Amino acid sequence: MLRAYRLIYLHSPGAPPTLWEWEQPWIHHLIVNARSFKTTRVEQRYFQDRDDLAGENTRIWEEHYRSRPLYDHIETWQRWLGEYRQLIMEVQELYETHTT
């Protein structure tokens, strides 16, 4: 059996669930957060093994975070970043050509 913990936000019932943590110091950080701000509580759950825990975290990630439109721009942004870097290199080459 593997114990895991996560934060539950008391004032945001519509907030997506957080991922489960099973190692220190991350568990300690969850507890300190809950005690300090008093807007969360720590939930504990037992998993049969790490595969079950990883499966649950994967499900949470796929269902609540990855599929959200908030992350849809990443592919476009990464393509833009490559083009931007190429443009910067060309400008630097032009600058070096004209300053020598």
C-alpha positions in Angstrom: 0.0 0.0 0.0 1.2 3.5 -0.9 -0.1 6.6 0.8 -0.5 9.7 -1.3 -1.7 13.2 -0.5 -3.1 16.2 -2.4 -4.6 19.6 -1.7 -8.3 20.2 -1.8 -9.2 23.9 -2.3 -12.0 24.8 0.2 -13.1 28.1 -1.5 -12.9 26.9 -5.1 -15.1 23.8 -5.4 -14.9 24.0 -9.2 -11.1 23.9 -9.3 -9.6 20.9 -11.0 -8.2 18.3 -8.6 -4.5 18.4 -7.9 -2.1 15.6 -8.6 -1.3 13.1 -5.8 2.1 13.5 -4.1 3.8 10.5 -2.4 7.3 11.6 -1.6 8.9 14.0 0.9 9.5 16.9 0.9 6.4 17.4 -1.3 4.0 16.0 1.2 5.4 18.4 3.8 4.9 21.3 1.4 1.2 20.4 1.1 0.8 20.3 4.8 2.6 23.6 5.3 0.5 25.2 2.6 -2.8 23.9 4.2 -1.8 25.1 7.7 -0.5 28.5 6.5 -3.3 29.7 4.2 -6.2 27.8 5.7 -7.9 27.8 2.3 -7.0 24.2 1.6 -7.0 20.9 3.3 -4.9 17.8 2.7 -6.6 14.7 1.5 -5.0 11.3 2.0 -5.6 8.2 -0.1 -4.1 4.7 -0.3 -3.1 3.2 -3.6 -2.2 -0.5 -4.2 1.1 0.4 -5.9 2.9 3.0 -7.9 1.2 1.9 -11.1 -2.2 2.7 -9.6 -1.0 6.1 -8.4 0.6 6.9 -11.8 -2.6 5.8 -13.5 -4.7 8.1 -11.3 -2.3 11.1 -11.8 -2.3 10.4 -15.6 -6.1 10.4 -15.6 -6.3 13.6 -13.6 -3.8 15.3 -16.0 -5.5 14.1 -19.2 -9.0 14.9 -18.0 -8.5 18.2 -16.2 -5.3 19.9 -17.4 -4.1 18.7 -20.8 -7.4 18.9 -22.6 -8.1 22.4 -21.4 -7.9 25.1 -24.1 -5.4 26.9 -21.9 -2.7 24.6 -23.2 -3.8 24.4 -26.9 -1.5 27.3 -27.8 1.7 25.5 -26.8 2.3 24.0 -30.3 1.7 27.3 -32.0 3.9 29.1 -29.5 6.8 26.6 -29.9 6.6 27.0 -33.7 6.7 30.8 -33.3 9.7 30.5 -30.9 11.7 28.6 -33.5 10.9 31.3 -36.1 11.8 34.0 -33.6 15.1 32.5 -32.8 16.0 32.2 -36.5 15.1 35.9 -37.0 17.3 36.9 -34.1 20.2 34.9 -35.5 19.7 36.6 -38.9 19.6 40.1 -37.3 22.8 39.3 -35.4 24.6 38.2 -38.6 23.5 41.4 -40.3 24.7 43.5 -37.4 28.1 41.7 -37.4 28.4 42.1 -41.2 27.8 45.9 -41.0 29.9 46.6 -38.0 33.1 45.0 -39.3 
